[in-house]
Amino acid sequence: MNERHIHESLENRRHVEKNEGYQDPQLTSIQQAEGGGPIKKVNLTDMPLPLRIFGYTVKTILILMVVGTIIVSLK
């Protein structure tokens, strides 16, 4: 019997690593063929400088928009 006392009809869930994102099982083979491997989380520190600047700019604009929306809605 399982240590967690899960009902027999339920399957045990696989432990997912923190850096591993969700992957649709039906699309895994397509992703590996087209993308050269499993889906990985984007790490901006490994990108070239122009892409990092663009990424940080987009993040900053999104954060400012959220903060601005909150400020405007409170008035």
C-alpha positions in Angstrom: 0.0 0.0 0.0 1.1 3.5 -0.6 2.6 5.5 2.3 0.3 8.4 1.6 -2.9 6.3 1.9 -4.2 7.3 -1.5 -7.1 5.4 -2.9 -6.1 2.5 -5.1 -7.9 3.9 -8.1 -5.9 7.1 -8.0 -2.5 7.1 -9.7 0.5 8.3 -7.8 1.6 11.8 -9.0 5.2 12.1 -10.2 7.3 14.6 -8.3 8.1 17.6 -10.5 11.3 19.5 -10.1 11.0 23.2 -9.4 12.6 24.2 -12.7 10.5 21.9 -14.7 7.4 23.3 -16.2 4.2 21.6 -17.2 4.4 19.6 -20.5 1.4 18.3 -22.3 2.1 14.6 -22.8 0.6 14.6 -26.3 3.0 17.4 -27.4 6.2 16.1 -25.8 7.4 14.2 -28.9 6.6 17.2 -31.2 8.5 19.6 -28.9 11.5 17.3 -28.8 11.6 16.9 -32.6 11.0 20.6 -33.4 12.6 22.4 -30.4 15.6 20.1 -29.9 14.6 19.0 -26.4 12.2 19.5 -23.6 10.7 22.9 -22.7 13.0 24.9 -20.5 12.3 28.0 -18.4 13.8 31.2 -20.0 16.8 32.5 -18.1 17.4 36.2 -19.0 20.9 36.2 -17.6 22.1 33.7 -20.2 20.7 35.8 -23.1 22.7 38.4 -25.2 22.6 42.0 -23.9 20.0 43.4 -26.4 17.6 40.6 -25.5 18.1 41.1 -21.8 17.5 44.8 -22.1 14.3 44.1 -24.1 13.1 41.5 -21.6 13.8 43.7 -18.6 12.1 46.7 -20.4 8.9 44.6 -21.0 8.9 43.4 -17.4 9.3 46.9 -16.1 6.5 48.3 -18.3 4.1 45.5 -17.2 4.9 46.2 -13.5 4.4 49.9 -14.0 1.1 49.3 -15.8 -0.1 47.1 -12.9 1.0 49.7 -10.3 -0.6 52.5 -12.3 -3.9 50.6 -12.6 -4.0 50.0 -8.9 -3.2 53.7 -8.2 -5.9 54.9 -10.6 -8.5 52.5 -9.3 -7.9 53.7 -5.7 -8.7 57.3 -6.5 
